[in-house]
Amino acid sequence: MTIAEEQTKHTESVVQPAMSTWSFMNWLTSPAVDRAIAIIAIVPFSYLEYVRFGKGLLNIPSASAFAATLLLIVTMVVRRPPVRVTPNPLFWLLAFVATYGSFGLALFAQHGVAIASTLVTDVIAILGLAIFIYARLSLGRNIGFVPAQRQLVTSGAYAYVRHPVYTGIFVTYLGLILRSYSPVNLATVIILSGLWVIKSFIEEGFLKKDPVYAGYMQKVKFRWFPKIV
């Protein structure tokens, strides 16, 4: 085999996997496929809404959770197709566990005991819902569970922190623990919170490859709570 033939063979071995990966990414980022993924992803949350509504929205925390999940469902259905999506299966697995772990917590959390007054937990529930709604409306159609580059949002809640949706989740978790404390609920919340923290770092590692997002990270210093962390 000549040197030219060897170089050609090497080039083909490199280009073919790259073309295969590119074709897969084109398929994954197509509007039809992205919409199908979004609809499949919200099926469990639609069931959760059905269960919650059947039980009755008897208190502010349950009504707040119902409203937040309903907003999630609507924005997922109309979301904007991504420019690029991570192909890393571990990142997809992390997104799956964190997202549907929260679903499981909402559906199967123990009743527990209240360690704060109803007034306190109601205020925290309303605060968590307000943050979540503000973040979701700020994000608009640029929503997804796995790390994906859509349209960069730097206004609204995203002018203060880089992951305000997670801020709303953390505040909601706090209200849940104060209203329904049990060792199992506490351990579950700690684990899920840790997964959301890890997911924040992974998302940023993926998105900062875009110089525009890297510049946004320099401008907005805090991830979850303004002036704190």
PLY file of the C-alpha trace (Angstrom):
ply
format ascii 1.0
element vertex 229
property float x
property float y
property float z
element edge 228
property int vertex1
property int vertex2
end_header
0.00 0.00 0.00
1.36 3.39 -0.99
1.64 6.34 1.38
-1.16 8.10 -0.50
-3.44 5.07 -0.09
-2.66 4.88 3.61
-3.49 8.58 4.04
-6.76 8.14 2.13
-7.74 5.15 4.26
-6.94 7.04 7.46
-8.97 10.05 6.31
-11.95 7.86 5.47
-11.79 6.15 8.88
-11.95 9.56 10.57
-14.52 11.19 8.30
-17.06 8.35 8.27
-17.68 8.31 12.06
-17.80 12.10 12.04
-20.38 12.07 9.24
-22.35 9.41 11.10
-22.35 11.52 14.28
-23.33 14.60 12.29
-26.25 12.75 10.69
-27.45 11.61 14.10
-27.23 15.16 15.47
-29.15 16.49 12.46
-31.86 13.94 13.17
-31.88 14.71 16.91
-32.19 18.47 16.40
-34.90 18.28 13.73
-38.14 20.02 14.81
-40.29 16.91 14.37
-38.02 14.66 16.43
-37.54 17.30 19.12
-41.30 17.79 19.39
-41.84 14.03 19.66
-39.22 13.78 22.42
-40.86 16.67 24.29
-44.32 15.08 24.12
-43.02 11.71 25.32
-41.09 13.42 28.12
-44.17 15.14 29.54
-46.42 12.08 29.59
-45.49 11.22 33.22
-46.08 14.83 34.26
-49.48 14.80 32.60
-50.32 11.72 34.65
-49.07 13.51 37.76
-51.44 16.41 37.06
-54.31 13.96 36.67
-53.52 12.34 40.03
-53.14 15.69 41.80
-56.39 17.00 40.39
-58.17 13.80 41.43
-56.93 14.17 44.99
-58.02 17.81 45.08
-55.91 20.95 45.38
-56.67 21.34 49.05
-53.76 23.53 50.10
-51.43 26.15 48.68
-48.39 23.84 48.22
-50.40 21.29 46.22
-52.08 24.01 44.14
-48.69 25.63 43.51
-47.17 22.32 42.42
-50.12 21.74 40.08
-49.67 25.17 38.47
-45.90 24.74 38.09
-46.26 21.33 36.44
-48.97 22.59 34.11
-46.66 25.41 32.99
-43.88 22.88 32.42
-46.14 20.77 30.20
-47.27 23.72 28.08
-43.79 25.14 27.52
-42.37 21.72 26.65
-44.99 21.19 23.93
-44.22 24.52 22.22
-40.47 24.58 22.84
-37.97 25.80 20.24
-35.89 23.12 18.45
-32.24 23.06 19.57
-29.21 24.11 17.58
-27.23 21.27 19.14
-27.87 18.62 21.79
-25.38 16.64 23.81
-24.95 13.09 22.46
-23.41 11.91 25.75
-25.65 9.11 27.11
-24.47 9.78 30.68
-25.80 13.34 30.46
-29.13 12.00 29.19
-29.21 9.53 32.08
-28.50 12.30 34.61
-31.28 14.45 33.15
-33.65 11.48 33.29
-32.87 10.64 36.93
-33.02 14.25 38.16
-36.20 15.10 36.25
-38.19 11.97 36.97
-36.76 11.69 40.47
-38.57 14.94 41.20
-41.67 13.42 39.60
-41.38 10.41 41.90
-40.92 12.63 44.94
-44.07 14.57 44.08
-46.05 11.39 43.62
-44.69 9.15 46.37
-43.34 11.47 49.08
-44.23 10.37 52.61
-46.72 12.44 54.57
-44.20 13.13 57.31
-44.67 15.70 60.04
-44.76 19.48 59.87
-41.73 21.20 61.39
-42.90 24.69 60.46
-46.23 26.45 60.61
-48.70 26.30 57.75
-48.18 30.00 57.17
-44.43 29.54 56.70
-44.77 26.59 54.33
-47.49 28.36 52.34
-45.26 31.43 51.91
-42.35 29.23 50.80
-44.62 27.35 48.37
-45.84 30.59 46.83
-42.28 31.92 46.63
-41.07 28.74 44.93
-43.96 28.89 42.47
-43.32 32.59 41.74
-39.64 31.95 41.04
-40.45 28.94 38.88
-43.07 30.81 36.83
-40.85 33.86 36.44
-37.96 31.65 35.27
-40.14 29.61 32.90
-41.70 32.69 31.35
-38.25 34.28 31.04
-36.96 31.14 29.31
-39.91 31.07 26.95
-39.72 28.27 24.38
-36.06 27.50 25.15
-36.73 24.61 27.47
-35.32 21.10 27.65
-34.33 18.38 30.10
-30.96 17.43 28.58
-28.10 19.87 27.87
-29.00 21.59 24.59
-28.23 24.88 22.94
-31.34 26.79 21.97
-31.78 30.56 21.97
-29.73 32.20 24.72
-31.86 34.08 27.25
-30.17 36.82 29.27
-33.18 38.84 30.44
-35.80 38.38 33.13
-34.78 35.86 35.78
-31.68 35.00 33.75
-30.29 38.47 34.29
-29.79 37.58 37.97
-28.82 33.88 38.02
-27.93 31.31 35.37
-30.30 28.55 36.57
-33.39 30.23 38.05
-35.64 27.24 37.27
-33.49 25.18 39.64
-33.76 27.97 42.20
-37.53 27.52 42.16
-37.09 23.77 42.54
-34.77 24.18 45.54
-37.18 26.56 47.27
-40.05 24.15 46.61
-38.03 21.29 48.10
-37.48 23.38 51.24
-41.22 23.95 51.60
-41.87 20.23 51.16
-39.43 19.24 53.89
-40.76 21.83 56.33
-44.33 20.69 55.71
-43.76 16.91 55.43
-40.51 16.04 57.16
-39.36 12.45 57.30
-35.87 10.91 57.02
-36.81 9.41 53.65
-38.15 12.71 52.29
-35.08 14.57 53.53
-32.65 12.04 52.02
-34.54 12.12 48.71
-34.48 15.92 48.57
-30.75 16.03 49.35
-29.98 13.50 46.61
-32.18 15.24 44.04
-30.73 18.64 44.92
-27.25 17.21 44.41
-28.27 15.91 40.99
-29.60 19.33 39.96
-26.32 20.91 41.10
-24.31 18.42 39.04
-26.63 18.98 36.08
-26.01 22.73 36.34
-22.25 22.24 35.97
-22.65 19.77 33.11
-25.01 22.07 31.23
-22.60 24.95 31.58
-19.69 22.78 30.45
-21.66 21.96 27.30
-23.01 25.46 26.64
-19.83 27.44 27.30
-18.29 25.99 24.15
-20.36 28.71 22.54
-18.43 32.00 23.05
-21.70 33.90 23.51
-22.71 31.70 26.44
-19.19 31.90 27.87
-19.57 35.68 27.82
-22.95 35.36 29.57
-21.28 33.32 32.34
-18.79 36.13 32.85
-21.59 38.68 33.08
-23.95 36.70 35.36
-21.74 35.31 38.12
-24.26 33.40 40.22
-25.90 30.09 39.39
-28.90 29.79 41.72
-29.17 32.58 44.30
-28.16 36.21 43.56
-25.18 37.45 45.56
-24.85 34.05 47.27
-23.96 31.14 44.98
0 1
1 2
2 3
3 4
4 5
5 6
6 7
7 8
8 9
9 10
10 11
11 12
12 13
13 14
14 15
15 16
16 17
17 18
18 19
19 20
20 21
21 22
22 23
23 24
24 25
25 26
26 27
27 28
28 29
29 30
30 31
31 32
32 33
33 34
34 35
35 36
36 37
37 38
38 39
39 40
40 41
41 42
42 43
43 44
44 45
45 46
46 47
47 48
48 49
49 50
50 51
51 52
52 53
53 54
54 55
55 56
56 57
57 58
58 59
59 60
60 61
61 62
62 63
63 64
64 65
65 66
66 67
67 68
68 69
69 70
70 71
71 72
72 73
73 74
74 75
75 76
76 77
77 78
78 79
79 80
80 81
81 82
82 83
83 84
84 85
85 86
86 87
87 88
88 89
89 90
90 91
91 92
92 93
93 94
94 95
95 96
96 97
97 98
98 99
99 100
100 101
101 102
102 103
103 104
104 105
105 106
106 107
107 108
108 109
109 110
110 111
111 112
112 113
113 114
114 115
115 116
116 117
117 118
118 119
119 120
120 121
121 122
122 123
123 124
124 125
125 126
126 127
127 128
128 129
129 130
130 131
131 132
132 133
133 134
134 135
135 136
136 137
137 138
138 139
139 140
140 141
141 142
142 143
143 144
144 145
145 146
146 147
147 148
148 149
149 150
150 151
151 152
152 153
153 154
154 155
155 156
156 157
157 158
158 159
159 160
160 161
161 162
162 163
163 164
164 165
165 166
166 167
167 168
168 169
169 170
170 171
171 172
172 173
173 174
174 175
175 176
176 177
177 178
178 179
179 180
180 181
181 182
182 183
183 184
184 185
185 186
186 187
187 188
188 189
189 190
190 191
191 192
192 193
193 194
194 195
195 196
196 197
197 198
198 199
199 200
200 201
201 202
202 203
203 204
204 205
205 206
206 207
207 208
208 209
209 210
210 211
211 212
212 213
213 214
214 215
215 216
216 217
217 218
218 219
219 220
220 221
221 222
222 223
223 224
224 225
225 226
226 227
227 228
